[in-house]
Each structure stands twice: as C-alpha cells, then as structure tokens.
C-alpha cells in the first residue's frame, strides 16, 4: 500500500498529527487561547465568524463542486 493510500484511510477522528486539525481543535489549544486573549479576541465570536464564512463558501457553486466529492469519499471510507 502506498503512503497516499494509507493517508486516505485515516479516520476523520484520528490523532491530529495524522491529519489537518479542525478549527475546534485549533481554537482549543492553550497557546491559541492565550494569543487570542492577549489580542482581545473572544473564542465564541471568532467561531461564529468562521462558521458564517464556511456557510458562504459552501453556497459558492465552485466550492461545492470541490467539496462534495471529498465529503462523499470520507463518508464511504468511514
């Protein structure tokens, strides 16, 4: 099995070092929280902004065309 094949089979909830971390995981990191606090950024406010940006991107036909095949593939792998 090639490394690209094994990477595709990694479950979505595998340890973060085997995949890109989710926004929730990034925002939960103590160092990220400390920097946000120092900058006066409220975690809930940032999460809401990111959610709205995600919703707008998903409404974009171009983004949907790129995301949907990935969602289907992930769904089939789990």
C-alpha positions, -999 to 999 in steps of 0.1 A, spaced: 0 0 0 14 34 -9 16 62 16 -11 82 -3 -35 51 0 -28 48 37 -34 85 43 -68 83 26 -78 56 50 -71 76 82 -105 82 100 -116 117 104 -113 114 142 -77 101 142 -50 119 162 -43 154 149 -7 147 139 -20 123 112 -43 149 96 -50 186 95 -66 197 128 -101 210 128 -109 246 137 -124 234 170 -91 216 178 -70 247 169 -92 270 190 -90 246 220 -51 248 220 -39 266 251 -13 287 231 -40 298 207 -63 307 236 -35 327 252 -28 347 220 -65 353 214 -69 366 250 -39 388 246 -54 402 214 -88 406 229 -104 380 206 -135 362 220 -134 325 210 -172 323 205 -171 354 183 -143 340 162 -161 307 159 -192 325 147 -173 344 121 -156 312 108 -190 295 107 -205 323 86 -175 322 63 -179 285 59 -216 289 51 -209 315 24 -182 293 9 -205 263 8 -231 284 -11 -205 290 -38 -210 266 -67 -173 263 -73 -165 254 -37 -195 230 -36 -181 212 -67 -148 207 -50 -161 198 -15 -189 174 -23 -167 147 -38 -145 149 -8 -174 146 16 -187 115 -3 -153 99 -2 -149 105 35 -184 92 41 -177 60 22 -144 54 40 -160 55 75 
